[in-house]
Amino acid sequence: MTQQAEATAETRKPVVTCRDVNKWFGRFHALRGVSVDIYEGETVVIFGPSGSSKSTFLRTLNRLEPHDAGEIVVDGVTLDHQVHNLHAVRANVGMVFQQFNLFPHLTVRRNITLAPQVVRHQARKDAEVHALHLLERVGIPELIDAYPGDLSGGQQQRVAIARALAMVPKILLLDEPTSALDPESIRDVMAIISELASTGMTMIIVTHEMGFAREAADRLLFFADGQIVEQGTPEQIFGAPREERTRQFLSQIL
Amino acid sequence: MTALAPPDVYEGMVAWQRARHWAHVRLFDSRGNTVLTLVILAILGVLAFTLVRWFVAVADWEVVRANRRLLLVGRFPQGEEWRIWPMVLALPALTALGWGAWGQVGRRSIAAMAIFGVLILPLLTSGTGWWYVIVAAALAFVAYRLARWSWAYPQAHRWVRRCAVGGWFLALPASLILLLIGGGMETTLWGGLYLNVIVSFAAAMGAIPLGILLALGRTSSYRALRLACTMYIELMRGLPLVVILALAWLALRSFLPDLWGLDSVDLVYRVMIAFTMFTGAFVAEALRAGMAAVPAGQREAAAALGLKGRQALIFIVLPITVRNSAPALAGEMIGLFMSSTLVSVVGLTDMLQAARATTEQPDFFGRQTEVLLFVGITFWATAFGLSRLSERVEYALSGTRRNR
């Protein structure tokens, strides 16, 4: 899988293109000239020390955080302050959050079917059949009528993944999807994400799960101080990191 | 793994031993608590004795029985009751339908209704009135059974819920139309409890949408809109309701000379508008607090799924806001219903005003206590119902199936 993606990446068109992206929070320079292309079917893992603006970068890709300078093109649409069809772009870019962010007043079923019905104008029946299918895929079809508050963290995150997949997104953004989970749930959720990666879903994942990065990622981006310090295949990053900063970080966490 | 039940301290005890154990642990476990228990029991005993003696030996409810028509509908003309009865039949049925569609009637609720029925109904009705009561109860029972039955069929259940909500929205226009069709009724003849109910119902139906708009306006990113909404809210919250009512009654002419034809608007409608405007400001603040408590992650999740601002508002933000604000909103609605007794300052005869009028009847001199107590119990029962309703709303939107 990794070699395949590597071989074909050059011939594919990028689905996400970032050119010299900058962002400030007040006087804090959060993103300092990030440039990267993400290709179709790629699984990209972003890692790095906390406070290195990994999540901020991920959130600029569906404009939950507007960037201040540079260019971001997602799925052929340039994201800037005059983008007209931002909702359409967001509908095609799924997102999974660290804190799940399920809608607490809706059942699991409604959490998953709401956006397909409201945004895509799907018939309720079709949306519900799809929802059940997705829940089977993440292994919890029996919880379709439960409320989020009655689920464990791992179950909630699986529902959140199903909810994102219900829109049949072209790109899936995962913002530390397992950071709020216990070790056992981390394994379950990561298994689902690996399975997704193997089906050719384009995914960008911010995570601290280095085992997952080694096994499932096509490419790793090492973030520090709002910049991509180093990128490469897992073999290269884990085996022979070029930058001192990368070596230092890896030696701390491995 | 078998779950261990918590140890049963009462194991092997007969009833009186349990009672003794309970009393020993809860009431007489130390010298101080024993003294406290005895003192409180003494106070409660005296209170209970006084109250019971008053109810049994002193109270004479004839004043309520004789004036029930005045208390309920004021100076409503004889022969026009058909304008009211449909709503009296429909509202219990709607209540039962909604109750069944979202929950289940518990044993305590049945007990409360039974007590209320035995104590209050005989004062309120006699003769043919009983037939209406029986029909209303039967309709309510059927509606409740229907709603409970629908739980087994999702499609039907959705429709029952839609009917219940739609029915409540139609109830006000329907009752107004009934009061006005076929020659209509002078609004100044509306009175009694029916006036309290219809004025506060209308104000509630107006104040909640108004409050939503004001709360959104006050949190808007447009400075002018924010400023205007803030000024409106602070102005309304700063004025006493009596002043607003009096302005609606007398002074509209001086401020708005024939501008929107407001002057020719009927007094009762002006009162409804005044209540709406006043309550709307308070509702807006209750909602704003609830809106501030909606986690940012919920809005982000909605946006990330491609929902537009308005869609996110309707499907995500407002329901969570209403859940957060439900207790405060119920407080505002109870307050609204209580303040509807202030309509007497503009010369309308609501239930409280009607109660005052009875004290001038020579037959019932010195019977104010009974009438006022009756009015109080009626209002209390309604307020209690409203707070139970808010509990249900909170639970329905709470995101859990666990019982509380």
Chai-1 contact restraints between the chains, C-beta under 6 A:
chainA,res_idxA,chainB,res_idxB,connection_type,confidence,min_distance_angstrom,max_distance_angstrom,comment,restraint_id
A,N62,B,A304,contact,1.0,0.0,6.0,A-B,restraint_1
A,L64,B,E300,contact,1.0,0.0,6.0,A-B,restraint_2
A,H87,B,G306,contact,1.0,0.0,6.0,A-B,restraint_3
A,H87,B,K308,contact,1.0,0.0,6.0,A-B,restraint_4
A,R90,B,A304,contact,1.0,0.0,6.0,A-B,restraint_5
A,R90,B,G306,contact,1.0,0.0,6.0,A-B,restraint_6
A,A91,B,G306,contact,1.0,0.0,6.0,A-B,restraint_7
A,M95,B,A304,contact,1.0,0.0,6.0,A-B,restraint_8
A,Q99,B,G297,contact,1.0,0.0,6.0,A-B,restraint_9
A,N101,B,G297,contact,1.0,0.0,6.0,A-B,restraint_10
A,N101,B,A301,contact,1.0,0.0,6.0,A-B,restraint_11
A,F103,B,I316,contact,1.0,0.0,6.0,A-B,restraint_12
A,P104,B,G399,contact,1.0,0.0,6.0,A-B,restraint_13
A,H105,B,P319,contact,1.0,0.0,6.0,A-B,restraint_14
A,H105,B,I320,contact,1.0,0.0,6.0,A-B,restraint_15
A,H105,B,L397,contact,1.0,0.0,6.0,A-B,restraint_16
A,H105,B,G399,contact,1.0,0.0,6.0,A-B,restraint_17
A,A115,B,L305,contact,1.0,0.0,6.0,A-B,restraint_18
A,V118,B,Q311,contact,1.0,0.0,6.0,A-B,restraint_19
A,V119,B,G306,contact,1.0,0.0,6.0,A-B,restraint_20
A,Y147,B,G399,contact,1.0,0.0,6.0,A-B,restraint_21
A,Y147,B,T400,contact,1.0,0.0,6.0,A-B,restraint_22
A,Y147,B,R401,contact,1.0,0.0,6.0,A-B,restraint_23
A,P148,B,G399,contact,1.0,0.0,6.0,A-B,restraint_24
A,G149,B,G399,contact,1.0,0.0,6.0,A-B,restraint_25
A,G149,B,T400,contact,1.0,0.0,6.0,A-B,restraint_26
A,D150,B,T400,contact,1.0,0.0,6.0,A-B,restraint_27
A,D150,B,R401,contact,1.0,0.0,6.0,A-B,restraint_28
